[in-house]
Amino acid sequence: MLKDELMALVDSQDANGGFSDEVFARLGELVEAIRAESPWPEPTRTLERIEGRWETVFAHFGGKVNAGKTRIHDSTLALQSWNRFPAVPIRVQRICQEIARRGNAYNNVIDFTAADGRTQGAVVVRGTFRDDPGNAQRFHVEFTRMEVVPAPGGSEAGLRAALGLTAGEPLVAEMKPPRVSSDVVYLDDQMRINLGSLGGMYLLRRSPEPPVSVDLG
């Protein structure tokens, strides 16, 4: 019942344009309550249950302003890449996370549409994870590389043109790994809840689609 209420709350508020303070507070209460019911309470020791592609149905990154955003929302390339790329306007269509035991991959894939309303691409944030011997829910994550790539069927030249980037501007950026961690506090076959070390909260549904940035072997 907790899971049903949680997902219904997310779906209804996304349809209504975002989260009020009251609804966001209720979301936090439900997350705390459902933690004790996780079928797989030690995710780093059952990695086969967590690897694959997951689609984010709710995310905020520690700042209150993020709690009010719907899944599809206006943003910038800079905001979605931690300022590794220019502040070009984009429309975020969805955010997925892809995890693989091979290489301990822990990637974020942000699908977007350029300002022309037609050209599609993705920001791929590549990272790796390691476990925490003292906490089987905790993934220590290092993000090391950002890539801007065209959607399947698109071209790099077309994406550059839609984003207003010149041929000489890079679409790949290395980064110094920030020290972050993410606790998977709930995990079943369809849903996952993460609480980040910077105050973020993330609800994800398992996707039937194959991952695009990792190799599951």
Salt bridges, closest charged atoms under 4 A:
GLU5 OE2 - ARG26 NH2 2.99
ASP11 OD1 - ARG71 NH2 3.09
ASP11 OD2 - ARG205 NH2 3.07
ASP14 OD2 - ARG71 NE 3.47
ASP21 OD2 - LYS64 NZ 3.44
GLU29 OE1 - ARG26 NH1 3.06
GLU32 OE2 - ARG35 NH1 3.24
GLU42 OE2 - ARG45 NH1 3.05
GLU51 OE2 - ARG101 NH2 2.85
GLU55 OE1 - ARG94 NH1 3.74
ASP74 OD1 - ARG91 NH1 2.79
GLU98 OE2 - ARG53 NH1 2.34
ASP111 OD2 - ARG94 NE 2.80
ASP116 OD2 - ARG118 NH2 3.85
ASP132 OD2 - HIS140 NE2 2.98
GLU147 OE2 - ARG126 NE 2.85
GLU147 OE2 - ARG145 NE 2.74
GLU156 OE2 - ARG160 NE 3.40
GLU174 OE2 - ARG145 NH1 2.55
ASP183 OD1 - ARG138 NE 2.72
ASP188 OD2 - LYS3 NZ 2.84
ASP189 OD1 - ARG49 NH1 3.64
GLU209 OE1 - ARG53 NE 3.22
GLU209 OE1 - ARG94 NH2 2.97
ASP215 OD2 - ARG102 NH1 2.67
